[in-house]
Amino acid sequence: MATGAGLSPGVQNSGPASQYQPLTNQQDYRQAKTEQKIVTDGCTVRIDAAQNVAIQQSKAVLYEEGKVKSLQCLQGQQYPLYPAKVP
């Protein structure tokens, strides 16, 4: 049997506790915190005359451990431009 680290001389430790290895990096035991938000900041409104709608584009913004990553603007919410013509 191996002598346990941190134990008094002559004291032996066996079982799972004898296999313990201290963590060298705090990231080893906690997962990265990630947040995602959908925003319209920096995205344009696109006009689709054929469908008679305005399209507010939006993008995902990822916040991961103090770093910000923005994805490109994509099609978002649609709003009617004016009432449809009545035949």
SEGUZA-627854 format. One record per residue: x, y, z of N, C-alpha, C, CB in turn; residue in three letters. Coordinates in Angstrom, 1 decimal, decimal comma, padded with zeros to 4 digits, always signed. Glycine has a CB too. Example, Ala and Ser with C-alpha at 12.3 -4.5 7.8 and 13.67 -1.06 7.14 Angstrom:
// SEGUZA-627854
PT   n_c1   n_c2   n_c3  ca_c1  ca_c2  ca_c3   c_c1   c_c2   c_c3  cb_c1  cb_c2  cb_c3 code
PT +013,2 -005,7 +007,8 +012,3 -004,5 +007,8 +013,2 -003,3 +007,8 +011,3 -004,5 +009,0  ALA
PT +012,8 -002,2 +007,1 +013,7 -001,1 +007,1 +012,9 +000,0 +007,9 +014,1 -000,6 +005,7  SER
This chain:
// SEGUZA-627854
PT   n_c1   n_c2   n_c3  ca_c1  ca_c2  ca_c3   c_c1   c_c2   c_c3  cb_c1  cb_c2  cb_c3 code
PT +000,8 -001,2 +000,0 +000,0 +000,0 +000,0 +000,9 +001,2 +000,0 -000,9 +000,0 +001,2  MET
PT +000,3 +002,3 -000,6 +001,1 +003,5 -000,7 +000,8 +004,4 +000,5 +000,8 +004,3 -002,0  ALA
PT +001,8 +005,2 +000,9 +001,5 +006,2 +001,9 +000,8 +007,4 +001,3 +002,9 +006,6 +002,6  THR
PT -000,3 +007,8 +002,0 -001,1 +008,9 +001,5 -000,4 +010,2 +001,6 -002,5 +008,9 +002,2  GLY
PT -000,6 +011,1 +000,6 -000,1 +012,4 +000,6 -000,8 +013,2 +001,7 -000,2 +013,1 -000,7  ALA
PT +000,0 +013,9 +002,5 -000,6 +014,8 +003,5 -000,9 +014,1 +004,8 -001,8 +015,5 +002,9  GLY
PT -000,7 +012,8 +004,8 -001,0 +012,0 +006,0 +000,3 +012,0 +006,9 -001,5 +010,6 +005,7  LEU
PT +000,1 +011,6 +008,1 +001,3 +011,5 +009,0 +002,1 +010,3 +008,5 +000,8 +011,2 +010,5  SER
PT +003,4 +010,4 +008,7 +004,3 +009,3 +008,3 +003,8 +008,0 +008,9 +005,8 +009,6 +008,7  PRO
PT +003,9 +007,0 +008,1 +003,5 +005,6 +008,6 +002,0 +005,3 +008,4 +003,8 +005,5 +010,0  GLY
PT +001,2 +006,3 +008,0 -000,2 +006,1 +007,8 -000,4 +005,8 +006,3 -001,1 +007,4 +008,3  VAL
PT -001,1 +004,7 +006,1 -001,4 +004,3 +004,7 -002,8 +004,5 +004,3 -001,0 +002,8 +004,5  GLN
PT -003,0 +004,8 +003,1 -004,3 +005,1 +002,5 -004,5 +004,1 +001,4 -004,4 +006,6 +002,1  ASN
PT -005,7 +003,5 +001,3 -006,0 +002,6 +000,2 -007,4 +003,0 -000,3 -005,9 +001,2 +000,6  SER
PT -007,8 +002,4 -001,5 -009,1 +002,7 -002,0 -009,1 +003,9 -002,9 -010,1 +002,8 -000,9  GLY
PT -010,3 +004,4 -003,3 -010,4 +005,5 -004,2 -009,6 +006,7 -003,7 -011,8 +005,8 -004,4  PRO
PT -009,5 +007,0 -002,5 -008,9 +008,2 -002,0 -007,4 +008,2 -002,3 -009,1 +008,3 -000,5  ALA
PT -006,8 +007,0 -002,4 -005,4 +006,9 -002,7 -005,1 +007,3 -004,2 -004,8 +005,5 -002,5  SER
PT -006,1 +007,3 -005,0 -006,0 +007,7 -006,4 -006,2 +009,2 -006,7 -006,9 +006,9 -007,3  GLN
PT -006,5 +010,0 -005,6 -006,8 +011,4 -005,8 -005,6 +012,2 -006,3 -007,2 +012,0 -004,4  TYR
PT -005,9 +013,0 -007,4 -004,9 +013,9 -007,9 -005,5 +015,3 -007,8 -004,5 +013,5 -009,4  GLN
PT -004,8 +016,2 -007,2 -005,3 +017,6 -007,1 -005,4 +018,2 -008,5 -004,4 +018,5 -006,2  PRO
PT -006,4 +019,1 -008,6 -006,6 +019,8 -009,9 -005,5 +020,9 -010,1 -008,0 +020,4 -010,0  LEU
PT -005,0 +021,0 -011,3 -004,0 +022,0 -011,5 -004,6 +023,2 -012,1 -002,9 +021,4 -012,5  THR
PT -005,8 +023,2 -012,7 -006,4 +024,3 -013,3 -007,9 +024,4 -012,9 -006,3 +024,2 -014,9  ASN
PT -008,3 +025,5 -012,5 -009,7 +025,7 -012,0 -010,7 +025,3 -013,1 -009,9 +027,1 -011,5  GLN
PT -010,4 +025,5 -014,3 -011,3 +025,2 -015,4 -011,6 +023,7 -015,5 -010,7 +025,7 -016,7  GLN
PT -010,7 +022,8 -014,9 -011,0 +021,4 -014,9 -012,3 +021,0 -014,3 -009,8 +020,7 -014,3  ASP
PT -012,7 +021,7 -013,3 -013,9 +021,3 -012,6 -015,2 +022,2 -012,8 -013,6 +021,2 -011,1  TYR
PT -015,1 +023,2 -013,5 -016,3 +024,0 -013,8 -016,4 +024,3 -015,3 -016,2 +025,4 -013,0  ARG
PT -017,6 +024,3 -015,7 -017,8 +024,4 -017,2 -017,9 +025,9 -017,5 -019,1 +023,7 -017,6  GLN
PT -017,6 +026,1 -018,8 -017,6 +027,5 -019,3 -019,0 +028,0 -019,3 -017,0 +027,6 -020,7  ALA
PT -019,2 +029,2 -018,8 -020,6 +029,8 -018,8 -020,8 +030,5 -020,1 -020,7 +030,8 -017,6  LYS
PT -021,9 +030,1 -020,8 -022,2 +030,7 -022,1 -023,6 +031,2 -022,1 -022,0 +029,7 -023,2  THR
PT -023,8 +032,4 -022,6 -025,1 +033,0 -022,7 -025,3 +033,4 -024,2 -025,3 +034,3 -021,8  GLU
PT -026,5 +033,3 -024,6 -026,9 +033,7 -026,0 -028,0 +034,6 -026,0 -027,2 +032,5 -026,9  GLN
PT -027,9 +035,7 -026,7 -029,0 +036,7 -026,8 -029,3 +037,0 -028,3 -028,7 +038,0 -026,1  LYS
PT -030,5 +037,2 -028,7 -030,9 +037,6 -030,0 -031,1 +039,1 -030,0 -032,2 +036,7 -030,5  ILE
PT -030,4 +039,8 -030,8 -030,5 +041,3 -030,8 -030,7 +041,8 -032,3 -029,3 +041,9 -030,2  VAL
PT -031,1 +043,0 -032,4 -031,3 +043,6 -033,7 -030,2 +044,7 -033,9 -032,7 +044,2 -033,9  THR
PT -029,4 +045,0 -032,9 -028,4 +046,1 -033,0 -027,5 +045,8 -034,1 -027,6 +046,1 -031,6  ASP
PT -027,3 +046,8 -035,0 -026,4 +046,7 -036,1 -027,0 +046,0 -037,3 -025,2 +046,0 -035,7  GLY
PT -028,2 +045,5 -037,2 -028,9 +044,8 -038,3 -029,9 +045,8 -039,0 -029,6 +043,5 -037,9  CYS
PT -030,0 +045,6 -040,3 -030,9 +046,5 -041,0 -032,3 +045,9 -041,2 -030,3 +046,8 -042,4  THR
PT -033,2 +046,8 -041,6 -034,6 +046,4 -041,9 -034,6 +046,2 -043,4 -035,7 +047,4 -041,4  VAL
PT -035,0 +045,1 -043,9 -035,1 +044,8 -045,3 -036,5 +044,9 -045,8 -034,5 +043,4 -045,6  ARG
PT -036,7 +045,5 -046,9 -038,1 +045,7 -047,5 -038,3 +044,7 -048,6 -038,3 +047,1 -048,0  ILE
PT -039,3 +043,9 -048,4 -039,7 +042,9 -049,5 -041,0 +043,3 -050,1 -039,8 +041,4 -048,9  ASP
PT -040,9 +044,1 -051,2 -042,1 +044,7 -051,8 -043,0 +043,6 -052,4 -041,7 +045,6 -052,9  ALA
PT -042,4 +042,5 -052,9 -043,2 +041,4 -053,4 -044,1 +040,8 -052,4 -042,3 +040,3 -054,0  ALA
PT -043,7 +040,6 -051,2 -044,5 +040,1 -050,1 -045,2 +041,1 -049,3 -043,6 +039,2 -049,2  GLN
PT -044,9 +042,4 -049,6 -045,5 +043,5 -048,9 -045,2 +043,5 -047,4 -047,0 +043,5 -049,0  ASN
PT -043,9 +043,2 -047,0 -043,5 +043,2 -045,6 -042,1 +043,9 -045,5 -043,4 +041,7 -045,1  VAL
PT -041,9 +044,3 -044,3 -040,6 +044,8 -043,8 -040,0 +043,7 -042,9 -040,6 +046,2 -043,1  ALA
PT -038,8 +043,3 -043,1 -038,2 +042,3 -042,3 -037,1 +042,8 -041,5 -037,6 +041,1 -043,3  ILE
PT -037,3 +042,8 -040,1 -036,2 +043,2 -039,2 -035,3 +042,1 -039,0 -036,9 +043,7 -037,8  GLN
PT -034,1 +042,3 -039,5 -033,0 +041,2 -039,3 -032,5 +041,2 -037,9 -031,9 +041,4 -040,3  GLN
PT -032,1 +040,1 -037,5 -031,5 +040,0 -036,1 -030,3 +039,0 -036,1 -032,6 +039,4 -035,1  SER
PT -029,6 +039,0 -035,0 -028,4 +038,2 -035,0 -028,2 +037,6 -033,5 -027,1 +038,9 -035,4  LYS
PT -027,5 +036,5 -033,4 -027,2 +035,9 -032,1 -025,9 +036,5 -031,6 -027,2 +034,4 -032,2  ALA
PT -025,9 +036,8 -030,4 -024,6 +037,3 -029,7 -024,3 +036,3 -028,6 -024,8 +038,8 -029,2  VAL
PT -023,1 +035,7 -028,7 -022,7 +034,8 -027,7 -021,7 +035,4 -026,7 -022,1 +033,5 -028,4  LEU
PT -022,0 +035,2 -025,4 -021,1 +035,7 -024,4 -020,5 +034,5 -023,7 -021,9 +036,6 -023,3  TYR
PT -019,2 +034,3 -023,8 -018,6 +033,1 -023,2 -017,3 +033,5 -022,5 -018,2 +032,1 -024,3  GLU
PT -017,4 +033,4 -021,2 -016,2 +033,7 -020,3 -015,7 +035,1 -020,6 -015,1 +032,7 -020,4  GLU
PT -016,5 +036,1 -020,7 -016,1 +037,5 -020,9 -015,8 +037,9 -022,3 -014,9 +037,7 -020,1  GLY
PT -015,9 +036,9 -023,2 -015,7 +037,2 -024,7 -017,0 +037,3 -025,4 -014,7 +036,1 -025,3  LYS
PT -017,1 +038,2 -026,3 -018,3 +038,4 -027,1 -018,1 +038,0 -028,5 -018,8 +039,9 -027,0  VAL
PT -019,0 +037,2 -029,0 -018,9 +036,7 -030,4 -020,3 +037,0 -031,1 -018,6 +035,2 -030,6  LYS
PT -020,3 +037,8 -032,1 -021,5 +038,1 -032,9 -021,6 +037,3 -034,2 -021,7 +039,6 -033,1  SER
PT -022,7 +036,8 -034,5 -022,9 +036,1 -035,7 -023,5 +037,1 -036,7 -023,8 +034,9 -035,6  LEU
PT -023,6 +036,7 -038,0 -024,1 +037,6 -039,0 -025,6 +037,8 -038,9 -023,8 +037,1 -040,4  GLN
PT -026,1 +038,9 -039,4 -027,5 +039,2 -039,3 -028,3 +038,3 -040,3 -027,8 +040,7 -039,7  CYS
PT -029,4 +037,8 -039,8 -030,2 +036,9 -040,5 -031,7 +037,4 -040,5 -030,1 +035,4 -040,0  LEU
PT -032,5 +036,8 -041,4 -033,9 +037,2 -041,4 -034,6 +037,0 -040,1 -034,6 +036,4 -042,5  GLN
PT -035,3 +038,0 -039,7 -036,0 +037,9 -038,4 -037,5 +038,2 -038,5 -035,4 +039,0 -037,4  GLY
PT -038,0 +039,0 -037,7 -039,5 +039,3 -037,6 -040,0 +040,0 -038,8 -039,8 +040,1 -036,3  GLN
PT -041,2 +039,6 -039,3 -041,8 +040,3 -040,5 -042,9 +041,2 -040,0 -042,2 +039,3 -041,5  GLN
PT -043,0 +042,4 -040,6 -044,1 +043,3 -040,3 -044,8 +043,7 -041,6 -043,6 +044,5 -039,5  TYR
PT -046,1 +043,8 -041,7 -046,8 +044,2 -042,9 -046,5 +045,7 -043,2 -048,3 +044,0 -042,8  PRO
PT -046,3 +046,1 -044,4 -046,0 +047,4 -044,8 -047,2 +048,3 -044,8 -045,3 +047,5 -046,1  LEU
PT -048,3 +047,8 -045,4 -049,5 +048,5 -045,5 -050,6 +047,5 -045,8 -049,5 +049,6 -046,7  TYR
PT -051,9 +047,8 -045,7 -052,9 +046,8 -045,9 -052,9 +046,3 -047,3 -054,3 +047,5 -045,6  PRO
PT -053,1 +045,0 -047,5 -053,1 +044,4 -048,8 -054,3 +045,0 -049,6 -053,3 +042,9 -048,7  ALA
PT -054,0 +045,0 -050,9 -055,1 +045,6 -051,8 -056,3 +044,6 -051,8 -054,5 +045,8 -053,2  LYS
PT -057,4 +045,2 -051,8 -058,6 +044,4 -051,9 -059,0 +044,3 -053,3 -059,8 +045,1 -051,0  VAL
PT -059,3 +043,1 -053,8 -059,6 +042,9 -055,3 -061,0 +043,6 -055,6 -059,7 +041,4 -055,6  PRO
